[in-house]
Amino acid sequence: MSNIIIKAEGLGKSYIIDHQRTERYATFRDTVSQTIKGLFNNKSSNVREEFWALQNINFEFNRGDRIGVIGRNGAGKSTLLKLLSRITEPTTGKISLKGRVASLLEVGTGFHPELSGRENIFLNGAILGMARSEIRSKFDEIVDFAGVEIFLDTPVKRYSSGMYVRLAFAVAAHLEPEILVVDEVLAVGDADFQKKSLGKMKDVSSKEGRTVLFVSHSMAAVENLCNRGMLLDKGKVAYIGTAKESIEHYLKGNDILGSKILANTKYVNEVLMFNCDNIIASEFEMGTDFTIQINAKGIKEIQGLHLGFFIKDEFDQKISAFSTAMKPLKLLYNSEENNDSYLFKIESPNLIEGKYIIDISVAYKKGGRLEYIENAYVFHILSKDVYGSGVFLNNNFGKIYLNVESTLKTKA
């Protein structure tokens, strides 16, 4: 018996876009005039264009998979979820689904604004094909998860966006669909609810064997929740693999990984990283001293400017930062290249194994940035047995390690 629960073959979705050649605001006189002109002019004032939001999409996912669907804005992620949820029909190809699908694609999906929270729970359950007795058996659990008990008999049109999402997700996750489809809408909830929702999706997949499709721009959330990943780019599948591999391909495609030298800008024209032997490198063992050299033009001629850098992880979370505004540094002048060079020596950084990214900033001391260059350089920290205990620290231990001395203290 096949374990495949979702299958797409040659899937495509196109839309017709009208480019109307009319004024944004038209008076009654303008409308009458355009109508009369149309009677004597056979040429259409509209330009119609076919736009393919998705093209030739093929994939198979198994029961119990947690799939992170990632990609830039406009890549086709939301369109794909709408096709899987049967909200819209494909232009080409077909989708095969085994079991019930519950969707949470935007605030208010599947809810009737005039009905109360209680009534909408039963309405959603009925849409999913559940018997009233099944919904009743899950009712208390849904209300407790959503945390909207005191507003249960209030029309949902009076709910805040956060309350709306909490109840909608609770209904979708607890009414036992075989396939749960969730878009970026969870970002509306607070941090505690997001954490609880990610845990619930992981539970329904790993413990109950259900399949989850999750769209998010948070790479940390995707890596934390998902075991599979699918990268979309301009309406096509760019990569399918593990969640971690898919994230790496996404970051490479956005020029976040692998760039070593900046393009010329007004103030910062080149960034190089050296290890302790002054050899250009991008990989360092944990605890290795290294130096960042930033060559900048014209900074010393402008009073009150400072240069700094930010270290981020591969999910764009800032780890640390440093600026000449914090600690004045000696400016080295390279007469041959007519550049001013700042050297930042970082001694034994306590970073755990992983990929790290450097942003460069040129700013006034009193506030206000002149330049902010994202993803200027990428370096890798390699795993090492820093404590000499036989344990090689990796990214399962977090982002930093501590210099700890441990002593056993006993009573005399």
C-alpha positions as CSV (number, residue, x, y, z in Angstrom):
1,M,0.0,0.0,0.0
2,S,1.4,3.4,-1.0
3,N,2.3,5.8,1.7
4,I,1.9,8.8,-0.6
5,I,-0.8,11.2,0.6
6,I,-0.2,14.3,-1.6
7,K,0.8,14.1,-5.3
8,A,1.0,16.8,-7.9
9,E,1.6,16.1,-11.6
10,G,2.2,18.9,-14.1
11,L,0.4,21.4,-11.9
12,G,0.0,24.9,-13.2
13,K,-2.1,28.0,-12.5
14,S,-2.5,31.0,-14.8
15,Y,-4.3,34.3,-14.4
16,I,-5.4,36.9,-16.9
17,I,-4.2,40.3,-16.0
18,D,-6.0,43.4,-17.4
19,H,-4.0,46.5,-17.9
20,Q,-6.7,49.2,-18.2
21,R,-5.7,52.4,-19.9
22,T,-7.9,54.6,-17.7
23,E,-7.4,57.3,-15.2
24,R,-7.4,56.2,-11.6
25,Y,-10.2,58.7,-10.7
26,A,-12.7,59.4,-13.5
27,T,-15.5,61.9,-13.5
28,F,-18.9,61.3,-14.9
29,R,-18.0,63.5,-17.9
30,D,-14.9,61.3,-18.5
31,T,-16.9,58.1,-18.3
32,V,-19.5,59.4,-20.8
33,S,-16.7,60.6,-23.1
34,Q,-14.9,57.3,-23.0
35,T,-18.1,55.4,-23.8
36,I,-18.9,57.6,-26.8
37,K,-15.3,57.2,-28.1
38,G,-15.7,53.4,-27.7
39,L,-18.7,53.4,-30.1
40,F,-16.5,54.8,-32.9
41,N,-13.2,53.0,-32.0
42,N,-13.0,49.3,-32.3
43,K,-9.6,49.1,-30.6
44,S,-9.8,47.9,-27.1
45,S,-8.5,50.2,-24.3
46,N,-7.4,47.1,-22.3
47,V,-4.2,45.1,-22.6
48,R,-4.7,41.5,-21.4
49,E,-1.7,39.4,-20.3
50,E,-1.5,35.8,-19.2
51,F,0.5,35.3,-16.0
52,W,1.6,31.9,-14.8
53,A,1.7,31.9,-11.0
54,L,2.7,28.2,-11.1
55,Q,4.1,26.1,-13.9
56,N,4.8,22.3,-14.2
57,I,4.9,21.6,-10.5
58,N,5.6,17.9,-9.6
59,F,6.0,16.4,-6.2
60,E,5.1,13.5,-3.9
61,F,4.9,13.7,-0.1
62,N,4.2,10.9,2.3
63,R,1.9,10.5,5.3
64,G,3.4,12.1,8.4
65,D,5.7,14.5,6.4
66,R,6.0,18.1,7.7
67,I,6.8,20.1,4.5
68,G,8.1,23.6,4.7
69,V,7.2,25.6,1.5
70,I,9.7,28.4,1.2
71,G,10.6,31.1,-1.4
72,R,10.6,34.8,-2.1
73,N,7.4,36.8,-2.2
74,G,5.6,36.1,-5.5
75,A,7.2,32.6,-5.8
76,G,3.8,30.9,-5.9
77,K,3.6,29.6,-2.3
78,S,0.1,30.9,-1.4
79,T,-1.2,29.9,-4.8
80,L,0.0,26.3,-4.3
81,L,-1.7,26.1,-0.9
82,K,-5.0,27.4,-2.4
83,L,-4.8,24.7,-5.1
84,L,-4.2,22.0,-2.5
85,S,-7.1,23.4,-0.4
86,R,-9.4,23.3,-3.4
87,I,-10.1,27.0,-3.1
88,T,-9.2,27.4,-6.7
89,E,-8.8,24.9,-9.6
90,P,-5.5,24.3,-11.5
91,T,-5.2,25.5,-15.1
92,T,-3.1,22.4,-16.0
93,G,-2.2,19.2,-14.3
94,K,-3.8,17.4,-11.3
95,I,-3.5,17.0,-7.6
96,S,-4.2,13.7,-5.7
97,L,-5.0,14.0,-2.0
98,K,-5.9,11.1,0.3
99,G,-8.0,12.3,3.2
100,R,-9.5,15.5,4.6
101,V,-7.8,18.8,4.3
102,A,-7.9,21.6,6.9
103,S,-6.6,25.0,5.8
104,L,-5.5,28.2,7.6
105,L,-4.4,30.5,4.8
106,E,-5.4,34.0,6.0
107,V,-7.2,35.6,8.9
108,G,-10.9,34.6,8.7
109,T,-10.5,31.6,6.4
110,G,-13.6,29.4,6.8
111,F,-15.3,31.5,9.4
112,H,-18.6,33.3,9.1
113,P,-18.2,36.8,10.7
114,E,-21.8,36.9,12.0
115,L,-21.6,33.6,13.8
116,S,-20.1,33.2,17.2
117,G,-16.9,31.3,18.0
118,R,-18.9,28.3,19.2
119,E,-21.0,28.2,16.0
120,N,-18.0,28.5,13.8
121,I,-16.3,25.5,15.5
122,F,-19.3,23.4,14.5
123,L,-19.5,24.9,11.1
124,N,-15.8,24.2,10.3
125,G,-16.2,20.6,11.6
126,A,-19.2,20.1,9.4
127,I,-17.2,21.4,6.4
128,L,-14.5,18.9,7.2
129,G,-17.1,16.1,7.1
130,M,-17.1,15.4,10.9
131,A,-20.2,14.2,12.8
132,R,-21.6,16.5,15.5
133,S,-20.5,13.9,18.1
134,E,-16.9,14.1,16.9
135,I,-16.9,17.8,17.1
136,R,-18.3,17.8,20.7
137,S,-15.6,15.3,21.8
138,K,-12.9,17.8,20.7
139,F,-14.8,21.0,21.7
140,D,-13.3,21.7,25.1
141,E,-9.8,20.9,23.8
142,I,-10.2,23.4,21.0
143,V,-11.5,26.2,23.3
144,D,-8.7,25.6,25.8
145,F,-6.0,25.7,23.1
146,A,-7.4,28.9,21.6
147,G,-7.8,30.7,24.9
148,V,-11.1,32.5,23.9
149,E,-13.5,30.9,26.3
150,I,-15.0,34.2,27.6
151,F,-15.7,35.3,24.0
152,L,-17.0,32.0,22.8
153,D,-20.6,33.3,22.2
154,T,-19.5,36.6,20.7
155,P,-19.7,37.0,16.9
156,V,-16.2,36.5,15.5
157,K,-16.4,39.8,13.5
158,R,-15.6,41.4,16.9
159,Y,-12.5,39.3,17.5
160,S,-9.1,40.8,17.2
161,S,-6.9,39.3,14.4
162,G,-4.9,37.4,17.1
163,M,-8.1,35.9,18.6
164,Y,-9.3,35.0,15.1
165,V,-6.1,33.2,14.3
166,R,-5.9,31.3,17.6
167,L,-9.4,29.9,17.2
168,A,-9.0,29.2,13.5
169,F,-5.8,27.3,14.1
170,A,-7.2,25.4,17.1
171,V,-10.2,24.2,14.9
172,A,-8.0,23.3,12.0
173,A,-5.5,21.4,14.1
174,H,-7.8,19.5,16.5
175,L,-10.6,18.3,14.1
176,E,-8.4,15.5,12.9
177,P,-7.7,16.3,9.2
178,E,-5.3,14.0,7.4
179,I,-3.6,17.1,5.8
180,L,-3.1,20.4,7.6
181,V,-2.2,23.4,5.4
182,V,-1.0,26.5,7.2
183,D,0.2,29.8,5.6
184,E,2.2,32.6,7.2
185,V,-1.0,33.7,9.1
186,L,0.5,32.3,12.4
187,A,2.7,35.3,12.4
188,V,-0.3,37.3,13.6
189,G,-0.3,35.5,16.9
190,D,1.9,36.3,19.9
191,A,5.2,34.5,20.5
192,D,3.7,32.1,23.0
193,F,0.9,31.1,20.7
194,Q,3.4,30.7,17.8
195,K,5.5,28.3,19.9
196,K,2.4,26.4,21.0
197,S,1.2,26.1,17.4
198,L,4.5,24.8,16.1
199,G,4.5,22.2,18.9
200,K,0.9,21.2,18.0
201,M,1.8,20.8,14.3
202,K,4.8,18.7,15.2
203,D,2.7,16.5,17.5
204,V,-0.1,15.9,15.0
205,S,2.5,14.8,12.4
206,S,4.9,12.7,14.5
207,K,2.4,11.2,17.0
208,E,-0.8,11.0,14.8
209,G,0.7,10.5,11.4
210,R,-0.8,13.5,9.8
211,T,0.8,15.6,7.0
212,V,1.5,19.3,7.5
213,L,2.3,21.9,4.8
214,F,3.7,25.0,6.3
215,V,4.5,28.3,4.5
216,S,6.7,30.7,6.4
217,H,9.5,33.3,5.8
218,S,11.0,32.3,9.2
219,M,13.7,29.9,8.3
220,A,14.2,29.1,12.0
221,A,10.5,28.1,12.3
222,V,10.8,25.9,9.1
223,E,13.9,24.1,10.3
224,N,12.4,23.6,13.8
225,L,9.1,22.2,12.6
226,C,9.7,20.5,9.2
227,N,11.5,17.4,8.1
228,R,11.0,18.1,4.3
229,G,11.3,21.3,2.4
230,M,10.2,22.5,-1.0
231,L,11.7,25.7,-2.5
232,L,9.6,27.6,-5.1
233,D,11.1,30.2,-7.4
234,K,9.1,32.2,-10.0
235,G,6.3,29.6,-10.0
236,K,8.5,26.6,-10.4
237,V,10.0,24.0,-8.0
238,A,13.6,24.9,-7.5
239,Y,14.5,22.2,-5.0
240,I,12.9,19.4,-2.9
241,G,14.8,17.7,-0.1
242,T,15.3,17.9,3.7
243,A,14.2,21.1,5.4
244,K,17.8,22.1,6.1
245,E,19.0,21.4,2.5
246,S,16.0,23.4,1.1
247,I,16.9,26.4,3.4
248,E,20.5,26.3,2.2
249,H,19.4,26.4,-1.4
250,Y,17.1,29.3,-0.7
251,L,19.8,31.3,1.0
252,K,22.2,30.6,-1.8
253,G,19.7,31.8,-4.3
254,N,19.3,35.0,-2.4
255,D,23.1,35.6,-2.5
256,I,23.3,35.2,1.3
257,L,25.7,32.3,1.2
258,G,29.0,32.3,-0.7
259,S,29.6,36.0,-1.3
260,K,33.1,37.0,-0.3
261,I,33.7,40.5,-1.8
262,L,31.3,43.4,-1.9
263,A,30.4,45.3,-4.9
264,N,31.6,49.0,-4.9
265,T,29.5,51.3,-2.8
266,K,30.0,54.9,-1.8
267,Y,31.9,54.4,1.4
268,V,32.8,50.7,1.7
269,N,34.3,49.1,-1.4
270,E,35.7,45.8,-0.3
271,V,35.5,43.4,2.6
272,L,38.0,40.6,3.2
273,M,38.3,38.2,6.1
274,F,41.6,36.8,7.2
275,N,42.5,34.1,9.6
276,C,45.4,34.6,12.1
277,D,48.0,33.8,9.4
278,N,46.6,36.6,7.1
279,I,45.5,34.0,4.6
280,I,42.0,34.7,3.1
281,A,39.7,32.1,4.6
282,S,36.0,31.5,5.2
283,E,36.3,28.5,7.6
284,F,37.6,28.6,11.2
285,E,37.7,26.1,14.0
286,M,35.8,27.0,17.1
287,G,37.9,29.4,19.3
288,T,40.2,30.5,16.5
289,D,41.2,34.2,16.4
290,F,40.4,35.9,13.2
291,T,40.5,39.4,11.7
292,I,38.1,41.3,9.6
293,Q,39.5,44.0,7.4
294,I,37.2,46.6,5.9
295,N,38.6,48.9,3.3
296,A,36.7,52.2,3.2
297,K,37.0,55.4,1.1
298,G,36.4,58.8,2.4
299,I,35.3,57.9,5.9
300,K,38.1,59.8,7.7
301,E,37.3,63.0,5.9
302,I,33.8,63.1,7.4
303,Q,33.6,64.0,11.1
304,G,31.6,61.8,13.4
305,L,31.3,58.7,11.2
306,H,31.7,55.2,12.6
307,L,32.2,51.8,11.0
308,G,30.8,48.6,12.4
309,F,29.7,45.1,11.7
310,F,26.9,42.8,12.8
311,I,27.3,39.0,13.0
312,K,24.1,37.0,12.2
313,D,23.3,33.4,11.9
314,E,22.0,31.9,8.7
315,F,18.4,32.6,9.7
316,D,19.1,36.4,9.9
317,Q,19.1,36.5,13.7
318,K,21.7,38.9,15.1
319,I,24.3,37.2,17.3
320,S,26.5,40.2,18.2
321,A,27.8,43.6,16.9
322,F,30.7,45.9,17.2
323,S,31.4,49.5,16.1
324,T,34.2,52.0,16.3
325,A,31.7,54.1,18.3
326,M,32.1,51.6,21.1
327,K,35.9,51.5,21.1
328,P,37.9,53.8,18.9
329,L,40.4,52.0,16.7
330,K,43.5,53.1,15.0
331,L,42.9,53.8,11.3
332,L,45.4,52.2,8.9
333,Y,46.0,54.1,5.7
334,N,47.0,52.2,2.5
335,S,48.6,54.7,0.2
336,E,48.8,52.3,-2.8
337,E,45.1,51.6,-2.9
338,N,44.1,55.0,-1.5
339,N,41.9,53.3,1.0
340,D,41.4,53.6,4.7
341,S,41.5,50.1,6.3
342,Y,39.8,49.1,9.6
343,L,41.1,45.9,11.2
344,F,38.8,44.2,13.7
345,K,40.5,41.4,15.5
346,I,38.1,38.9,17.2
347,E,39.8,36.8,19.8
348,S,38.6,33.3,20.4
349,P,34.9,33.9,19.5
350,N,32.7,31.5,21.4
351,L,30.6,30.6,18.4
352,I,29.2,27.1,17.9
353,E,29.6,25.2,14.6
354,G,27.5,26.8,11.8
355,K,27.2,29.4,9.1
356,Y,27.5,33.1,10.0
357,I,26.9,36.3,8.1
358,I,28.4,39.7,8.5
359,D,26.6,43.0,7.7
360,I,28.6,46.2,7.4
361,S,27.4,49.6,8.7
362,V,28.6,53.2,8.2
363,A,26.8,55.6,10.5
364,Y,27.0,58.9,12.3
365,K,27.8,58.8,16.0
366,K,24.6,60.7,16.8
367,G,22.5,58.4,14.7
368,G,21.6,58.0,11.1
369,R,23.1,55.5,8.7
370,L,24.9,56.4,5.5
371,E,25.5,52.8,4.4
372,Y,24.1,49.4,5.5
373,I,25.4,46.5,3.5
374,E,23.7,43.2,4.2
375,N,25.3,39.8,3.7
376,A,28.7,41.3,3.0
377,Y,30.6,38.1,4.0
378,V,29.8,34.6,5.1
379,F,32.1,32.4,7.2
380,H,31.8,29.0,8.7
381,I,32.7,27.8,12.2
382,L,33.8,24.2,12.3
383,S,33.0,21.8,15.2
384,K,35.7,21.2,17.8
385,D,36.2,19.4,21.1
386,V,36.7,22.7,23.0
387,Y,36.5,21.2,26.5
388,G,38.8,18.2,25.7
389,S,36.1,15.8,26.8
390,G,35.6,13.9,23.6
391,V,32.4,15.8,22.8
392,F,32.5,17.8,19.6
393,L,30.1,20.7,19.9
394,N,27.7,21.3,17.0
395,N,24.6,23.4,16.4
396,N,22.5,21.2,18.7
397,F,24.2,23.0,21.6
398,G,22.9,26.5,20.5
399,K,24.8,29.5,19.1
400,I,27.6,30.1,21.7
401,Y,29.5,28.0,24.1
402,L,30.7,29.1,27.6
403,N,34.1,29.1,29.1
404,V,33.3,27.2,32.2
405,E,35.4,25.9,35.0
406,S,33.7,23.2,37.0
407,T,34.7,22.2,40.6
408,L,33.3,19.5,42.8
409,K,32.7,21.0,46.3
410,T,32.2,18.5,49.1
411,K,31.7,18.9,52.8
412,A,34.7,18.4,55.1
